[in-house]
Amino acid sequence: METLPPQCRRAFIQRRVHGKSVKEIAEEMDLSVFTVDKHLTRAAVKIMHAIGQFEGSGFGWSLQKRGGNSGHRSRSSPSVS
């Protein structure tokens, strides 16, 4: 979060922490909705990239370390017909 550009960080926090709409953020920041969307997308990409680097460093868990099941969880109980 600290490495995000100021407007990008502000928009992201307003959206994800405070739950404001993109339109509300645009009005508060005196930006277009399109620009706020770009800031939110940029923030999401940078955060996901940082998480990927963190996982690759041996901390936490990743799907690859868990068998590469792409997030699909199998059911432990058999299906009933």
N, C-alpha and C positions, 0 to 999 in steps of 0.2 A: 504494500500500500504506500509506503513512504517514497518509493521510487516513481510513482505515478505523477504525471504533470498536475499542477494544482487544480485546474478546472476539471480535469478528468477524475481526480480523486474526489473532489467536492460533489460532482454529479453522481459518482458511484455511491458515495456515502448517503447522499440524499435519497437515492433510489433504494438501495439495499438495506440500509440501516433504518432510515426514517419512513420508508414505504411511500414516498411521494411519487406522483405520476411524472412521466416525461414532460408533459405539458406544464405542470407546476414548476418543475426544475427549470425548464426553458424560460418561463416568466421571471422566476427569481434571479436567474443568472443573466437575463437579458440576451438570450441566445435563441436561435431557431430550434424547433423540435428535432430537425435533421442533425444539427450540430450536437445536441445533447445525446442523440442516438449514437453518433460517431464516438463521443467521449465514453459512453457506456460500453460500446463494443471494444474500444481500445483497452479499457480497464479490464474487461473480462478476458481478453486475449493475453494481456500481460500477466494477470493473476494466474491463469491456467498454465502459462509458460513457467512461471515461478514455481507452481506446485509440481510440475513435471520435473524441473531441475531438483527440487527438494526430494522428490521420490527417488530420483536417479542417484542421489547421494548416499542412499542406504538408510535413510530415516523413514519412518512411517511404513506404509504398505502401498502396494500397487497391484493392479490386476495381473500384471505379468508375474509377480511373485506369488500370486494366489492361483496360478494355473492358467491365466489368460482366458478366462471365461467371458470376457467382455461385459461383465456386470450382470450376467444372467445367473440367477441362483437356482440350483436344482432343488427339488423338494426332497426332503429326507424320507417322507412317508410315501408308500406306493399309492398310485391312483386307484380309486374304487370305481368299478364299472356297474 
